[in-house]
């Protein structure tokens, strides 16, 4: 049976398209077939592959990764979040190769692509699970949206003119009420994304927790909170105020009428991510954010 790997590509750059063609040839040489999205592969236009290993075209929908060994993501964080929609329902792990700028979710950089492909071909990688968030929005008791997030789910005002008034609830009890631009509920994976920009803490991926981060809140008590991973959170929108929106990972958006309630909890299905070298998260922070570490000496006898 032919092995298959789904490739999800940011095809907007010529260099990315050339990289995808090179990946197809490298994997074909190892008797591995690509599964690709038609609109992306049409831009790659590489027909110089063995007939038996011609990439198989699939529709980019949730679950289209079923049966693939890995989803190989060639792009940045936005491309990986898009690929997560295809992989999460069927538990296929994601391997991100950063072809963008920061690419915090990516496991490796373009210069290490050959080593990453070798690991995939040889099966010499590990897989870790990342927490997700399930979100349910209700209006007048009726469910108006069900969705999920890998990074964060946010309840935000839908217009600039008016402040969004919300009440926060944790485990069935009110915690605080204030006016704001929005409230973020983030995973540890998402702590380096929107939540970080809004003033939230960085959380190591191995930590199981949910983050609540108010955005531009008008209140004395509106600090970020780190809560138990199995806690249940709700954000209630003032019934006399403006409407809002629920947005997940910047990809799924739902309108929230005044008086809506958004319930947030740990997701039933995690996102699985490929790990190649076990690089410490601290090293990734330093590299991605270009953090100053000059002067560090480390413990005696520790190799630098």
N, C-alpha and C positions, 0 to 999 in steps of 0.2 A: 504494500500500500504506500503511495506517494505521500511524503510528509508535506504539510502545508503551513505557511506562515502568512498571516494577514498583514499587509503593509498599509499604513495610513500616512499620507504624505501632505505636507504643506507645499503645494505645487506652484505657488505663485512666484517662485524664484527659479531661474535657469539652473543655478548651481544645485538646488535641491532636486530638480528633475534628473540632472546628470548623476547625482548620488543614488537616486532610486534605480536608475538603469544599471549602475555598477553593482548595486545590491542584488538585483535580479540575476546578473551573470554569476556573481560569487555564490549565491545559493543554488543556482542551477548546476554549477560545477559539483556541488555536494548532493545533488539529486533531491533538492528541496524546491518545491513549487511555491510560487507566490499566489496569494489571493488578494485581489486589489479592487479598489473602487473605480468604476468605469470612467467617471468624469476626471479623476486624477490621472489614471494611466493613459488616457487619450492625449494628455499633454506631454507624457514621457516619450511616447512614440518610439519604442525600441522593439523591433520585430525580430532581431537577430538572436533568437533563443530556440533551443530544441523544441520541436512541435509538442512533444509529450510534457514539456515544462513551460509551455506558454501560460502566462498568468491567467488565473481564473477570475472573471469579472463577477463581482457581487454588488448588491445594493447596500449602501451605507446606512443600515438600520440597526436598532438594538438587537443583539444576538447574532449578527452576521459573522461573528468570529467563531461560532460553534464549530468544533472539530479542529480548529487551528491549534498549533502548539503554543504560539506566542503571537501577540500583536506588536509588530515592530513599528514604532512611531518615529517618523522622520520630520522633525519640525520643532516648534517650541511648546510652551505650556498649553496654549490654546488648542493646538493639534492633539496633545495628549488628553485633554479634557474631552475633546470630541471623540477620540478613540475609546475613552472609558465608557461612553454610552453603548458602544458596540460590544465591549468585552465583559462588562460587569454582569449582565444577566446570565452569562454562560460560564463565568469563572475563569476565563482565559487571562493569563498574566500579560501585563504591558511592559514593553522594554522601550524606554524613551531615549532617542539619540538627538541631542540638542543641535538643531541647525538654526536656531534663532539667537536671541540675545542672552537673557539670564537663564531661561530654561531650568528653573529650580526643580521641576518634577522629573526631569530627564535623569536617567541613570548614568549616561556617558556622553562625551562630547564627540564631535565629528572626527577629530584626529584619532580617536580610539575605536572608530567604527569597525575596522578589520578585526580587532580583538573581540569586540562584542559579537560579531557574526561567527567567529570561531567558537565562542562559548555557546551560541545557540545551536550550531551544527553538532557540537560535541555533547550538548546537554549539560554543560558544566556551569550551572548557575543555580541560585536559590530563589525562592519566591517568598515574599512577605505580604501580609494583608494590611491594608490601610482602612481605617474607619471611614464610614460615610454617614450622612445624615438623611433621614427620611422626613419629609415635610408634608403636612396635610393642612390645607386652608379651608376654613368654613365661613359661611355667611348665613345668618339666620338659622344656624343649626345644620344647614346643608353643605355637603362637601363640594367645593368648587374647584379644587386642584389637589392632585397627588403627584409628588415629584421627589427628587433626591439630589444630593450634592456630595462631591468629593472634597472640595475646598471649603465652600461656605454657602449657606442660605441666608439671604438678606431680605428684610422687610424695609422698604424705602419709600419716601414720599415720591409721588408721581409728577409733581410740579415744583418749580423752584420758589413759587410765590408764598407758600404757606408751610409752617412747621408741622411735622407729623407728631401727633400726641399718641403715646403708647403706654401700655402697662405691661411689665414683665412678670411672668409667673414661672416658678421653678417647683416642680413636684407638687403641683396643685395649690401652691401658696403664693400670694402676691409678694413681690420683692421691691419693686420701685416703679414709679411713673414719671415721665418727663417728656418734654418736647425735643425733637431731634431731626436729623436728616434721615436716620435709619438705625436699625439694629442688625448686627451680624451674628450668626451662630456658625462657628467655624470648627473644623476638625484640626488635630495637630498638623496634618498635611497642609491644611489651608492657613496655618498660622504665619507662613512666610509670604502670603499673598495679600488680598484685600484687607484682612484683619490686621496685618502688620502695618499697612499704610494708615489704618484708622487708629493706631495706637495700641494695638493688642500685643501680648507677649509672644516671643518665639517659643514653641513647644517641640521637644524632640519627638520624632514620629513614633517611637516606642511607647510613649506615654499615652495612656487611654484617658481621654478627657474631652469635654466640650467647652468651647470658649464662647462667651457672650461679650460682644464688643459694641457699645453704643457709638454712633457716628455723629460728631458735632452736637452732642447733647447739651441742652440748657438746664443743668441741674447740678446741685452740689454732690449728690451721690450718683454718678454715672460712670463708674470705673469699669474696666474690663474685669470679667469674672471667669475663673476656671472652675468648672463644676464636674461632678461625677459623670462618668461615661454613660451610666444607665439612668441618669436623671431625665425627666421629661420637662421640656421648656415650652412656654407659650408666649406669643406676642399678640396682644390685643390692640386693635386700632380704634381710636376714639370714634364712637358712632356719630358725633356732631362735627367731626373734623373732615379734612380732605381725604380722598381715596389714596391708596398706596399700591405698591407692586411687590410681589414676591419674585425674587430672582435667585437662581441657583447656578453657581459657577459661571455666571455671565452668559449662559447658554439657554436657559429655560426661564421664561418670564410669564407671570400670571397677574392679571388685574385683581386688586383687592378693594371692594367697595368699603365705605365707612362702616365701622362696626365689625369688620372681619376679625377672625381669630386664626393665627397660624400656629400649629402644634409641631414641635421639632423634637426628634429623638434619634438615638443611635440607629443607623441603618441596619436592616436585616441582612443585606448583602454587602460585604466589603469589596473594595477594588484590590485586585492582586497585582503586585509589582515585582518585576525581575530585579534581583540584586546580583551584581557581577563580582565585586571585589571586597564587599563588606567595609567600604570606606566610612570612617566615623562621620556622624552628622556634623560635628564641629568643623571638620576639614571642609565639608561642603559649604557650610556657612561662610567660612573664611574665603573660599574661592569665589563663590557666587556674589558675595557682597563686598569683596575686596577689602576685608577687615584688616586693620593694622595689628600685627602680632610681633612687630620688631621688639627685641629685648627679651622675648620668652626664652627661658633656659630649660624648663622642664625639670622633672625629678632626676636626681643623680643616677647616671647609668641608662637613662631613657634615650633610645635612638631617635634622632630628630628627622 
